[in-house]
Structure formats: structure tokens, C-alpha cells
Amino acid sequence: MLAVGRLKPGPEAALFAQHNARLRPPLAVKEIPEARGSAAEIRRREGAALLAALPDGALAVAMDLGGATPDSEELAALVARWEESGRAVAFLIGGAEGLDPAVLARAEFRFSMGRMTWPHFLVRGMLAEQLYRAQAIRSGHPYHRAWRP
């Protein structure tokens, strides 16, 4: 996971830690410093830093409000496909100004947590929980209850 901003101790960090500890393997997080300037300049600078930190050959998944909104079972199937590709998967989380168009163009998948805007620090924990849920679905673990909305 490549994420803009430094996650400080608090409820967002605790949420991420709780779910990331359940993942096998847990997500490695590389934090990108927040940029300064106009909104466009911030997106450009943060985007360049995200792309520079992206491992060669990685399958880039942009966390983007305009992306696809799979349900949990569909996400589990996507994760399985990504893992079967044999490539490292890198989730890209932008800062308060969002992701630069260059990052979105590089991404092979754009994933949205829904139509509402979420704080970028909260997205880390929500993503870790959904990835854990995807693992539970794939392994038949009862964490996910498909009968519940």
C-alpha cells in the first residue's frame, strides 16, 4: 500500500492495525509525504511521489471515488485474480486533494469505497478490513455472512 500522509496514533491507526494484523500477509505501507501548494500542484507532486514509489511491474489499484464499487464477494474474486497474476499488488491512496490524473492513468484498476467521500486516513482501515473479508470469503471462514446486507 502506498498512501499519502503520515498516519498518527489514534482511532484511524488502531482500525488499520486491527484489520491489518489479521491479513496474511499483512499489508506493507509506504507513506508519501503530503505536498504543499495549490490543489493541482499538490496532486501533481503527490502523484509523482506515488508513481516513483510504485514497485516495478506492480499491479496498481487506485483508490478513487470514480472507480468501480464491487461488493465483498466481487472484491474477493478480484483479489484472487490479482494474486493469480503473480504480480505484487499496490493500493494507491491519495491525500486530501485526491489522485493525480497520471496516477489514475497508470492504475490497472480503480476501486471506490462508495459514492461518499472518505477521509484518506480512514480509507486505510476500511481497505484492510475489506481485504481481510475477501480472505475470509475465499477460505470459507465465517467472518463474512453473505446472508446479511
N, C-alpha and C positions, 0 to 999 in steps of 0.2 A: 504494500500500500504506500503510495506517495501522497502526502497530504500537506497542504499549505497551512502554516501556523504551528505554534508550539502548544500542545495540549498541557495545560497546567493541572495540578491536583484539584479534584472537585468531582461533582456528580457525573460530568461527561467522561472524565478519565476513568472513574470507577465503573461506569456502564461498559465502556470499551474493554477494560481489563477483565471484567466478569465474563464476558462472552468470548473474548479472545483466548482466555485460559482454557476454554472448552474445545477450541478448534484444534484439529490435528492435521497438519501442523498449524501452530498459531501464525497469525499474520505478522510479518515483519513490517515495521513502519519507518519510513524515512520522511522526516519533516522538512519542509521547504520554508525558508523564512518569508514572512509577509513582506510585500513590497510597498513602497510609498509612491505617491504621485496621483495623477488623475485616474479615474476608473479604467480608462483604456490602457494607460501606461502600467497600472498595477496588473491588469490581466496579461498584458504582453510580457512583463518581467517575470511574473509568477509562472506563466505558461512556458517561457523559455527555460526556467529552472526545472519545472516538472519534466519537460522533454529531455533535458540534459541528464536528469537523474534516472530516466527510464532505462532499464537494462536492455542491452541489445537483444533483439528478437522477441522481446516480451509481448504478450497479448495485452494490449492496453484497453482497459474498461473505464470509460469516463463516467463519473457520477454527475449526471446532468439533468436538470429539470425537464428538458425536452426529450429525454431518452425514453426507451421502452419501459413499460411498467409490468414486468412479469409477476404472476402470483408466486407463492412459495414453491409449489411443485414445478412450475416452469423454470424458476431460478435454479432449482436442484438439477434439472435436466441440462440447463446451460452450463452450470459449473462442471457437470460430468463431461460435457463436450469439450470445455476448455481444458480440463485436466487430461483428457484423452489426446489432445493435440500435442502433448509433450512439451509445451512452452510454458515458461513462467507467466503467471497472470499478475498484472499490476493494476490495481484500482487507483484511479486518479481523482483526488478530491481537491477542488479549488478552494480559494479563500472567499471572503465576503463579496468580492466582485464577480465570482464565477470563473469559469474556464475560458481561456483564450480560444478563438477560432482555430488556431494552429493545433492546439491540444485536441479539440473535437475532431479535426480532420485526421489526426494520427490515430485516434481511437478506433478500434475494430468493433466496439460495442459501446452504446450509450445507454446507461442504466439510470432510471429515475426511481426515487422512493415514493413517488406520487406527485400530484399536481401542486401540493403545498410546498412552500419554500422552507427548508430546514436549516438551522444553524450548521455551518460546516463542521464544527466540533462534535455536534450530536450525531451527524451522519456516520462518523467512525463507529460509534457504538451500535447504531442501528444496522449498519452493514455487517459488523461482526456477528450480531445476533442472527441476521438472515443467512449468513454463510454457515453458522452453526446449525440452524434449522435445516438448511439444504443437506448438510452432512447427516443429520438425524433422519430426514426423509429417505435418503439413499441407503442408509443402513437398517431401516425399519425400526429405529428407536422411537419410543412413544412420545418423545418431546413434542413432536408436531401432531396435532389432532386434526386430520383432514375434514372431519365432520363439522368442525367449528368454523364459523366465519371469521 
